Amino acid sequence: MLAQKLDTTTVAGLVSDATAAPSMHNAQPWRFRYAPSAATFTLLADPERTLPHADPTGRGLHVGCGAALLNLRVAIAHLGRRPVTTLLPAPGTPELLATVRLDGPVPAADGLAALYPAIRDRHTSRYPFSDERVPQDVRTALVEAAAQEKAELTFPESPHLQSVLDLIRDAEGYNLMDDDRDTEMRHWARDTRGDAPVDGIPEYALGPRKRGGAAPARDFAGRKPVPGRPLVDFEERPQLALLSTAHDGPADWLRAGEALERVLLLATLHGLTSSFATQALEWPDLRWLLRDPLSGSGHVQMVLRLGYGPRGPATPRRSVKHVLTIDTRKRERR
């Protein structure tokens, strides 16, 4: 027998936890519906929050929504309930991304509930990291976390690592030369001198400008300088991780997002900080070259930078009332 129905406050809290996930340019491209009669959440894409220049296929949108889906599963497990997830339940309705039904007690071996404390502690850090290496046992745990969500996490070493860094650098140059992409990126870089932002990347979260170092450091200010930002050196030995899936369709993108967030939450519990290096992923020809040159298999869905350094500040989130709809209709009897 299922536990008692969730009250409105609990439903809102679960969605609030879900929306703490990262998304491309912090666009937060998700909406949620909850049907009390079926004890089921529905995750939908928000078509008004797409990035037509940087993400024309919607791959990044799906990854971000997948990360929110993982957070929702973790929060439900934290309640002691088992989240039963179905991806793309209505193929003819592409904006309907997933359903999550609350079932009986969560299995103790599931491991999701243990990740819950990291949901609010995980923040993207656009600051330099130290030279301290991530221990092998932690790397192994992160690899296993990705595998639990049917994805592969690898830590490239030279010469593959240098190739990845070169591709990211090339993509940065392409972005700066592309007027539409620069305008789109700066649209999401929020000026915090006016009203408090609810999405995007506020100036206080831009981090310093890169002066030197090998680590990738994306500047979301683009061509528009922000006064007062310091110039600093980033790490010379960046620790990057590639997250890949065997196939490359919408369901794979969602699974990649789930794997990404599971890795990030576990990394946070291990005291790691993280940022993203998505530049080369946004150019199809460069993304293809990110693959491991030896295996040549898999489709890279995310490039992570991991290490030990200052935690980034929390970035704004849209109010739950703007992303959640509660269906009050009663389920029809069959």
N, C-alpha and C positions, 0 to 999 in steps of 0.2 A: 504494500500500500504506500502511495506517495505521501510525503509530508504535507502539511497544510499549505494552502495557497500563499503566495507572496503578497505582502502588502505593498502599497504604492511607494512607500519610502525605500523598501528593500529593492524593488525593481529599479528605482532611480539610482540607488547606490551601485547596483551591478553595472548599469550603463555608464555611470560616472567612472567606474574602474576601467571599463572597456575603452573609453575615450582617452585614457591616459597613454595610449599607444602612440608610437611615432608614425608620421606619415610624410610623404614627399612634400617639402616646403611647408610642413605643418598645415596643410590644406584641410585636413580632417574630413575626408570625402565619404562619410558614412552617415547612415540613419538607422534607427532601430524601431521595430514594432514589438509589442508584447501582447500576447493573447492569453489572458488569465485562464480561460476555459480549457486551453490546451497546454498550459504551462510552457509556452514556447516563445522564444525570441526569434525575430526575423531580422537579418542584417541586409541592408540595401545600400547600393552605391548612390551617392548624391551627385546627380549630373551637373549641378551648378558649381561643383568644386573640382573640375577636371583641369588638367594642365595640357592644353592642346599642342603646345610646341615641345615641351620637354618630355611629355608622356602621351604621345598621340594614340598609342594602342590601348592605353588604360592599364598597362602592366603594373606600373607603380601604384596606381589607385588600388588595384587588387591586393598588392603586397601590404599596403597600409591598412586596408580593411581586414586582411588576414591577421595582422598584428592585433587589431582591436578584437577580433574573434577569439584569439588565444587568451587575451586578458579577460574576456567575458567567461570563457571556460574556467580559467583559474579562479575567478571570483565566485562562480557557481560551486566549484569544488570546495572552496573555502567555507561555503555555507553547509557543506556536508552532502550536497546533491551531486548526482552524476550528470554531466552535460553530454547529451546525445546529439551529435553534430551531423548535419547533412549539407554538403557543398553543392551549390548550383541546383537546388531542388526543382526548379522550373526552367528547363533549357530554353523555352521560348520567351522567357522574361529575363534578359541578361542582367538587369539591374538588381535582381533578387539573388544575392550572393550566397546566403547560408541560412539555415535554421538551427536553433539550439533548443532542444527540449530538456526540461529538468526531469530527471528520472530518480530512481531510488538512491540509496546511500552510495557515495563515491567509493570505489575500491581503494584500500589503504596503499596499494602498490602503485597507484596511478601517478603520484608525484606532483600533480598540478597544484594542490593546495599549499604545498611547501613553498611555492614561488610567490604566494600572495604578498608577503611583506615587501617585495621588490617593486611592485607595481608603481607605488608613489615615489620610490627612491630613484628609479631609473630616469635619467635625463641625458640628453645628448650634450657632450662636452666638446666645444670647439676651441679648446686650450691645448697647449703642449703637454705631452705625457713624459714621464720619466723614462730612463733607459732600462728600468727593471724589467726582466723578461717574465712573461706569463709562464708559470710552472707547467710542466708536461701533464701532470695529473689534472690540472684545471682545463688545459686544452682538450684532453681526452673527454672530460665531462661535458664540455661544450659540444664536441663532435657527437657524443651520444644523445645530447638534448636535441640537436637538429635531426638526427636519425629517427627519433621518436615521432617526429612530424613528417617523415618521409622525405627528408632533404639531406643534402650532404654539405658538411662544413669542412673546409680545408685551409691550412695555413701555408701559403706559398713561400718557398724559399728561393734564393737566387739560383738561376737567372730568371725564373718565372716571376718572382717578386719584383725585380727591376722592370720587367716587361709590363707588369700591371701598373707600376708607378708611372712609367712612360706614357701608357695609354691614358691614364687619368690626367696627366699634364697636357697631353694633346687635346683631350676633351675640354679642358679649361680654356685653352686657346680658342677652340671652335666656339664655345659658348660666348666668349667675349666679343667675337666677330659677328655673332648672330644677333641682330637687333631685336627680333621678336623674342628670342629666349632671354635676352638680358632684360627686356621690359617685363616679361612674365615673372622672372625671378625677383626683380625689384618690387613688383606688385605685392609680393608676399613678405617683403622686408618691411616691417611695420615701424613707423615713426611713433615713438612713445611719448612725445611731447603733448599730444592731444588726448583724446579719449583712450581709455585702457583697451588694448587690442584683445580680441577673443580667438584669434587664429594667427597663422603666419609666424614669422620669426622676428620678434621685437629687437630693437637695437641692443638692449642689454644682453641678448643671447647670441649676438654675432661673434663674440670672442675677439681676440686681437688679430691684427693683420700679420701675415706671415712675412718674416724677413729672410729666414734661411731654414735649412733643414730639409730632409727628404720626405717627411710625412706629408700626405695630402691635406690641405686645409682650404676648404671651399669658402669663398668670401661672398656671402649672400648680399652684400651691398652692391656687388657688380661694379659698374663703371662710376657709380655715384659715391664719392668719398663721404665718410661719416667722421666729423671732427672729433678729436680726442681719443681715437682708438690707438693703442700702443702698437709698435712694431716689435715682434718677438721671434726668437728662433724656435722651431719645432724639432722634434726628435730626428736624429740621423738614421736610426734603425727602427722604422715603424713596424708594428706588428699588425699585419692585415690578415683578414680571413675572408674567404670567398664562400658564399652560400649558393648552392646549385640544386637544381632539380633535374630528373631524368628527361622530362618533357617540358613543353613550353606553351601551355594553354591556360585559360583563365583559372581552372581548378588548381593547376600547378602554381600559379602566382599566389593564389590564396594560401596553399600549403606552405609556400615559401615565406609568406608573412607570418603564419603561425610558428614556423620554425625559427624565423628571425626573432620574434618576441620571446619565445621560449629560451633561446640562447642569451638574449639580452638580460632577461630576468635572472637567469642563473649566473651570468657574469656579474651582475650587480650584487648578488648575494656573496660572491667570491671577492668583492671589493674592487672589481674592475670598473673602469669608465669606458665609454664608447662614443664613437661618432660614425658617420657614414661618408663614403666616398663614391657617390652614385654617378659622377660626371660621365664616365665612359659607358655606363649602362644606358645613357640617354641618346647614344649614337649607335645605331644598329651594327655598323661595320666594326666599330671599336668593341662593342659588347661581345661580338663573336670571337674576337681575339683574346678576350680575358680568360678563356678556357685553359685548362692545364694542357700545355703543348705535348705532353707525353701521352696522356690518355685521350685527349681530344673529345671527351664525352661530357655530357651534362650541359645545362644552360645556366649561366651565372645570373642570379637574381638580385644579389646584394654584395657589396664590398664593405666590410666592416673594418674600422680601426679600433683596436683594443689596447688597453694598457692601464697604467696607474697614473692618475693625475687628478686635478680638481674636478669635482662634479659640476656639470653645467647647471645653470639655473632652470627652474621649471618654466616652461613656455605656456602661454595661455590656452585655454580650452573653451569651446563653446558650451553654453549652459545646457544641461540635460534637457530642459524643456524645449530646446530648439532641435534636438536630435531624437527625441523619444516620443512615440505615439503609443498609447495604451488602448487596445481594442476592447471595447466594452460589450461587443456582441456575444451572445451565448452560442456555444457550439451546437450545431444541429445534430439531433439524434439520428442514428442510422438503424 
